[in-house]
Amino acid sequence: MESHQTKKIAQLSKGYKQRVGLAQALLHDPEVLILDEPTSGLDPNQIIEIRELIKNVSKEKTVIFSTHIMQEVEELCKKVVVINKGQIVADSLLIDLKNKSQTHSILWAEFEQDLPQELILLMKELGNIHLETAKTIRIETQDMEADRKKILSLSDQYKLSLSQLKVQKNSLEEVFKQLTFPMWAIYKKEINSFIYSLVAYLTVSVFLVITGLFLWVLPDHNVMEYGYAELGMLFQIAPYLLLFLIPAITMRLYSEEFQSGTIEWLFSKPIPTHQIVFGKYLASVSLMVLSVLPVWVYYFSIYQMGSPKGNIDTAGFVGSFIGLIFLGSVFCAIGSFSSSLSQNPIVSFIVAISFCYVFFTGLSYMGTLSNESIFQKIASLSLEEHYQAMGRGVLDSRDLVYFLIVIICFNASTWYVLETKKWN
């Protein structure tokens, strides 16, 4: 800074202003040095100099500095405090923070030979092992020692030479995102668990295969024999398919967390329970939407085959599709609630199917028992009645509000169950 000593501070660049401020703070030799973004505006060489200066000062004094640059934290800090919206969400040693803020580690194994096809098929069945290249696999592990032994066992069994075995842990940026936006981290975790398991692929496949059989193959049901350019059959059978498939998706949302003990980890973190609930719920809804999106292929096929071309009730299809999305979203909320009730995924699956059936068909059946007003009012609360109303191509705000209220009620019930278990 000596070459700029005759200049006014207002004439200095941002980087030099930073250096003047740091010099001013150091001038009276304080016991505690408080810095705010000390490397902001500096070039790479100046950043290195400032880092070295802070390291030297920290040997004899306490240095506290705030920053949003996680690389600076990793370079300089021993202890970290993370503040989100005025609340302290983490206060620990840097190494402890990185270790505690992850539910699993990533284990990479690289072999000298290409992996045999038999081993690749076996890895797909194991679920948490994923093929990255012809010679490299990735394992999402919660039991590092057990999975190391698994890798060594596979290497020995298939006469493979292991060239590298390394552990990849969360970066500090990932930790920061988990702490300051936990709902997104939970959503991402659930989506990854779906993608890397057979559940997602089986769900989409079963839905498309069965609807395809009814629409194009089975006699007395397929469009070609029916002769009319409409997809009413699709939206008649789709709710009953989702009634079974969505509980299969959601049954592990909380049950597996309870079984493995990872729910204790979630409860021990400063993560609001409602963010846990909505993170998991939105992940299940995303997979449900992914499952039903391909029905648009059927729409465009019928559109092209119509006589004349385009002779299809588009409004009815769009209304039915939106109704199916809302119905599936309700089933996801019911499945999420059911999963929070039990540690056993099979029990959660059965409970979810029961709830879905009662709210979809059971309540509407009440209307057939008697013409009395009380029975008709109960029937009007069924999911089936509001779903069919949307299928007529008219989106009534009352139907939308009804679906949203049911979704909110079941998610609120999930929140209540988790809160009760947290305090117990």
C-alpha positions in Angstrom: 0.0 0.0 0.0 3.0 2.3 0.3 2.9 3.3 -3.3 -0.6 4.7 -2.8 0.0 6.6 0.5 -0.6 10.0 -1.1 -4.0 9.2 -2.6 -7.4 9.8 -1.0 -9.3 6.7 0.0 -12.1 7.6 -2.4 -9.7 7.3 -5.3 -8.6 3.8 -4.4 -10.0 0.6 -6.1 -12.3 -1.7 -4.2 -9.5 -4.1 -3.5 -7.3 -1.3 -2.0 -10.1 0.0 0.1 -10.4 -3.5 1.5 -6.7 -3.5 2.4 -7.0 0.0 4.0 -9.9 -1.2 6.2 -7.9 -4.3 7.2 -4.8 -2.2 8.0 -7.0 0.2 10.1 -8.4 -2.8 12.0 -4.9 -4.2 12.7 -3.3 -0.9 13.6 -4.1 -0.8 17.3 -3.2 -4.6 17.8 -6.7 -5.8 18.9 -7.3 -9.0 20.9 -10.3 -9.8 18.7 -10.3 -9.0 15.0 -13.8 -8.9 13.3 -13.8 -8.9 9.5 -16.6 -8.8 7.0 -15.9 -10.3 3.6 -12.1 -9.6 3.9 -11.2 -11.0 0.5 -14.1 -9.3 -1.5 -12.8 -7.4 -4.5 -9.2 -8.7 -4.3 -7.3 -10.4 -7.1 -6.0 -14.0 -6.6 -2.6 -12.9 -5.4 -4.0 -10.4 -2.9 -6.5 -13.1 -1.7 -3.5 -15.4 -0.9 -1.7 -12.6 0.9 -4.8 -11.8 3.0 -5.3 -15.4 3.9 -1.7 -15.8 5.0 -2.1 -12.6 7.1 -5.3 -13.8 8.7 -3.6 -17.2 9.5 -0.7 -15.5 11.1 -2.9 -13.1 13.2 -5.1 -16.0 14.3 -2.1 -17.7 16.0 -2.1 -15.1 18.8 -5.6 -13.5 18.4 -9.2 -14.4 17.9 -10.3 -13.7 14.3 -14.0 -13.6 13.5 -15.1 -13.0 10.0 -18.3 -13.3 8.0 -18.5 -14.5 4.4 -20.6 -16.3 1.9 -17.6 -17.8 0.1 -17.3 -21.3 1.4 -13.8 -21.8 0.0 -12.6 -19.1 2.4 -14.2 -20.9 5.3 -12.5 -24.1 4.4 -9.1 -22.4 4.0 -9.2 -20.3 7.1 -11.7 -21.5 9.8 -11.5 -24.1 12.5 -15.0 -23.4 13.9 -18.1 -22.4 11.9 -21.4 -20.7 12.9 -24.1 -20.7 10.2 -26.9 -18.2 10.5 -30.1 -18.4 8.5 -32.8 -15.7 8.7 -31.5 -14.6 12.1 -31.4 -18.1 13.6 -28.2 -20.0 14.4 -28.6 -23.3 12.5 -25.1 -24.7 13.1 -22.3 -24.1 15.6 -19.5 -26.6 15.5 -15.9 -27.4 14.4 -15.6 -27.3 10.6 -14.8 -31.0 10.4 -17.7 -32.0 12.6 -20.1 -29.9 10.6 -19.1 -31.6 7.3 -19.4 -35.1 8.9 -22.7 -34.5 10.7 -24.5 -32.8 7.9 -24.7 -35.8 5.6 -26.8 -38.9 5.6 -24.4 -40.9 3.5 -21.0 -40.9 1.9 -20.1 -41.7 -1.7 -17.7 -44.5 -2.2 -15.9 -44.7 -5.6 -14.2 -47.9 -6.8 -12.1 -48.1 -10.0 -10.9 -51.3 -11.5 -8.2 -52.1 -14.0 -10.5 -54.3 -16.1 -13.9 -53.7 -17.6 -16.7 -54.9 -15.3 -18.4 -58.2 -16.6 -22.0 -58.0 -17.6 -23.0 -60.5 -14.9 -21.6 -58.1 -12.2 -23.4 -55.1 -13.8 -26.7 -56.9 -13.5 -26.0 -57.9 -9.9 -25.2 -54.2 -9.0 -28.5 -53.1 -10.4 -30.3 -55.5 -8.1 -28.3 -54.3 -5.0 -29.7 -50.8 -5.5 -27.1 -48.5 -3.9 -24.3 -49.5 -6.4 -24.3 -47.6 -9.7 -22.1 -48.1 -12.8 -20.4 -44.8 -13.8 -18.0 -46.1 -16.5 -17.0 -49.5 -17.8 -14.4 -49.7 -15.0 -15.9 -47.4 -12.2 -18.7 -47.9 -9.8 -20.3 -45.5 -7.2 -21.8 -46.5 -3.9 -24.1 -44.4 -1.8 -23.2 -45.8 1.6 -24.4 -45.4 5.2 -22.2 -48.2 6.4 -18.7 -47.5 5.0 -17.0 -50.6 6.4 -19.7 -53.0 5.2 -19.6 -51.6 1.7 -15.8 -51.6 1.6 -16.0 -55.4 2.4 -18.7 -55.7 -0.3 -16.3 -54.2 -2.9 -13.4 -56.4 -1.9 -15.6 -59.4 -2.0 -16.9 -58.6 -5.5 -13.3 -58.0 -6.6 -12.2 -61.4 -5.4 -15.2 -63.2 -6.7 -14.8 -61.8 -10.3 -11.0 -61.8 -10.3 -10.8 -58.0 -10.7 -7.9 -55.8 -9.8 -8.9 -52.8 -7.7 -6.9 -49.7 -8.7 -8.6 -47.1 -6.6 -11.0 -46.9 -3.7 -11.9 -43.4 -2.4 -14.5 -41.6 -0.3 -16.3 -38.5 -1.5 -17.9 -36.4 1.2 -20.2 -33.4 1.1 -18.6 -30.1 0.0 -19.2 -27.2 2.4 -21.5 -25.6 -0.2 -23.7 -28.7 0.0 -23.7 -28.5 3.8 -24.6 -24.8 3.6 -27.5 -25.6 1.3 -28.8 -28.4 3.6 -28.7 -26.1 6.6 -30.2 -23.0 5.0 -32.6 -24.6 2.6 -33.2 -28.1 4.0 -36.5 -28.7 2.2 -34.6 -28.6 -1.2 -31.9 -30.9 0.2 -34.5 -33.4 1.4 -36.4 -33.2 -1.9 -33.1 -33.9 -3.8 -32.2 -36.8 -1.5 -35.6 -38.4 -2.0 -35.6 -37.9 -5.8 -32.1 -39.5 -5.9 -33.3 -42.5 -3.8 -36.2 -43.0 -6.2 -34.0 -42.7 -9.3 -31.4 -45.1 -8.0 -34.0 -47.8 -7.1 -36.3 -50.0 -9.1 -39.4 -48.4 -7.6 -39.5 -45.4 -9.9 -38.9 -47.5 -13.1 -41.4 -50.2 -12.1 -44.0 -47.5 -11.2 -43.7 -45.8 -14.6 -43.5 -49.1 -16.5 -46.5 -50.7 -14.8 -48.7 -47.6 -15.3 -47.8 -47.3 -19.0 -48.0 -51.0 -19.8 -51.4 -51.5 -18.2 -52.9 -48.3 -19.6 -51.4 -49.3 -23.0 -53.0 -52.7 -22.9 -56.4 -51.3 -22.1 -56.2 -48.7 -24.8 -54.6 -50.6 -27.7 -54.7 -54.3 -27.1 -57.4 -55.8 -24.9 -60.7 -56.6 -26.7 -63.9 -54.6 -25.9 -61.6 -51.8 -24.4 -59.1 -50.7 -27.0 -59.6 -47.6 -29.0 -59.4 -49.3 -32.4 -62.4 -51.5 -31.8 -64.3 -48.8 -29.9 -64.1 -46.5 -32.9 -64.4 -43.2 -31.1 -61.5 -40.7 -30.7 -61.6 -40.3 -27.0 -59.6 -41.4 -24.0 -62.3 -42.0 -21.4 -61.1 -45.5 -20.7 -57.6 -44.2 -19.8 -59.0 -41.9 -17.1 -61.4 -44.6 -15.8 -58.6 -47.1 -15.0 -55.8 -44.6 -14.1 -57.1 -43.7 -10.6 -57.2 -47.4 -9.7 -53.7 -47.9 -10.9 -52.4 -44.9 -8.9 -54.4 -46.2 -5.9 -51.9 -49.1 -5.8 -48.8 -47.5 -7.4 -48.5 -44.4 -5.3 -48.6 -46.2 -1.9 -45.7 -48.3 -3.3 -43.8 -45.1 -3.9 -44.6 -43.5 -0.6 -44.5 -46.5 1.8 -40.8 -46.0 2.5 -40.8 -42.2 2.9 -40.7 -42.4 6.7 -40.9 -46.1 7.5 -37.3 -46.7 6.3 -36.2 -43.6 8.2 -37.6 -45.1 11.4 -36.1 -48.5 10.7 -32.6 -47.2 9.9 -32.6 -44.6 12.6 -31.9 -41.7 10.2 -35.1 -40.0 11.4 -33.2 -39.3 14.6 -30.5 -37.5 12.6 -33.3 -35.4 10.9 -34.9 -34.6 14.3 -31.5 -33.6 15.8 -31.0 -30.9 13.1 -32.5 -27.4 13.2 -34.8 -28.4 10.3 -38.5 -27.4 10.7 -40.7 -30.4 10.6 -42.9 -28.8 7.9 -39.9 -28.6 5.6 -39.2 -32.4 6.1 -42.9 -33.1 5.3 -43.1 -31.0 2.2 -39.6 -32.0 0.9 -40.6 -35.6 1.0 -44.1 -34.9 -0.3 -43.0 -32.9 -3.3 -40.5 -35.7 -4.2 -43.3 -38.2 -4.3 -45.5 -35.8 -6.3 -42.7 -35.3 -8.8 -42.4 -39.0 -9.4 -46.2 -39.3 -9.8 -46.3 -36.6 -12.4 -43.4 -38.2 -14.2 -45.4 -41.4 -14.3 -48.5 -39.9 -15.8 -46.9 -37.4 -18.2 -46.5 -40.0 -21.0 -50.3 -40.2 -21.4 -49.9 -37.2 -23.7 -48.4 -39.6 -26.2 -51.8 -41.3 -26.3 -53.5 -38.0 -26.8 -51.3 -37.0 -29.8 -51.7 -40.5 -31.3 -55.5 -40.3 -31.1 -55.3 -36.7 -32.4 -53.5 -37.8 -35.5 -55.7 -40.8 -36.1 -59.0 -39.0 -35.7 -61.4 -38.6 -38.6 -61.1 -35.8 -39.4 -57.6 -35.1 -37.9 -57.9 -33.5 -34.5 -61.3 -34.9 -33.8 -60.8 -35.3 -30.1 -62.3 -33.6 -27.0 -59.2 -31.7 -26.0 -60.9 -29.8 -23.2 -62.1 -33.1 -21.7 -58.6 -34.6 -21.9 -56.9 -31.6 -20.3 -59.5 -31.4 -17.6 -59.1 -35.2 -16.9 -55.3 -34.9 -16.9 -55.4 -32.0 -14.4 -57.8 -33.9 -12.3 -55.5 -37.0 -12.4 -52.6 -34.9 -11.2 -54.6 -33.5 -8.3 -56.0 -36.9 -7.5 -52.4 -38.4 -7.5 -51.2 -35.5 -5.3 -53.9 -36.4 -2.8 -52.9 -40.0 -2.9 -49.2 -38.9 -2.3 -50.3 -36.9 0.8 -52.3 -39.9 2.1 -49.3 -42.2 1.4 -46.9 -39.9 3.2 -49.2 -39.8 6.2 -49.6 -43.6 6.2 -45.8 -44.0 6.1 -45.4 -41.8 9.1 -47.6 -44.1 11.2 -45.5 -47.3 11.0 -41.9 -48.5 10.9 -43.0 -51.3 8.6 -43.3 -50.3 4.9 -45.7 -53.1 4.1 -48.1 -51.9 6.9 -47.7 -48.4 5.5 -48.6 -49.7 2.0 -51.7 -51.5 3.2 -52.9 -48.5 5.3 -52.3 -46.1 2.4 -54.3 -48.3 -0.1 -57.1 -48.5 2.5 -57.3 -44.7 3.0 -57.1 -44.0 -0.8 -59.8 -46.5 -1.5 -62.1 -45.1 1.2 -61.7 -41.5 0.1 -61.9 -42.3 -3.6 -64.7 -44.9 -3.8 -65.9 -45.6 -0.3 -67.4 -42.2 0.3 -69.1 -42.1 -3.1 -70.6 -45.6 -2.4 -72.4 -44.0 0.6 -74.6 -42.1 -1.8 -76.0 -45.3 -3.2 -77.1 -46.6 0.2 -79.9 -44.0 0.7 -81.4 -40.9 -0.8 -81.2 -39.1 2.6 -79.4 -35.8 2.5 -76.7 -36.9 5.0 -75.7 -39.8 2.7 -75.6 -37.5 -0.3 -73.5 -35.0 1.5 -71.0 -37.7 2.5 -70.9 -38.9 -1.1 -70.2 -35.3 -2.3 -66.9 -35.4 -0.2 -65.5 -38.3 -2.2 -62.5 -37.8 -4.4 -64.2 -39.7 -7.2 -67.0 -37.1 -7.6 -64.6 -34.2 -7.8 -62.3 -36.1 -10.2 -65.1 -36.9 -12.5 -66.3 -33.3 -12.4 -63.0 -32.1 -13.7 -63.0 -34.8 -16.4 -65.9 -33.0 -18.0 -63.5 -30.3 -19.2 -64.8 -27.7 -16.7 -62.3 -26.6 -14.0 -64.5 -25.5 -11.1 -62.6 -23.6 -8.4 -64.6 -25.6 -5.8 -63.0 -28.9 -7.1 -59.5 -27.4 -7.0 -60.1 -26.0 -3.5 -61.4 -29.4 -2.3 -58.3 -31.2 -3.5 -56.0 -28.6 -1.9 -57.8 -28.8 1.4 -57.5 -32.6 1.5 -53.8 -32.4 0.6 -53.2 -29.8 3.3 -55.1 -31.8 5.9 -53.1 -35.0 5.3 -49.8 -33.2 5.2 -50.7 -31.4 8.4 -51.6 -34.8 10.0 -48.1 -36.1 8.9 -46.5 -33.0 10.5 -48.5 -33.7 13.7 -47.4 -37.4 13.8 -43.7 -36.4 13.3 -43.9 -33.7 15.9 -45.4 -36.1 18.4 -42.7 -38.7 17.7 -40.0 -36.1 17.9 -41.0 -35.0 21.4 -41.5 -38.6 22.5 
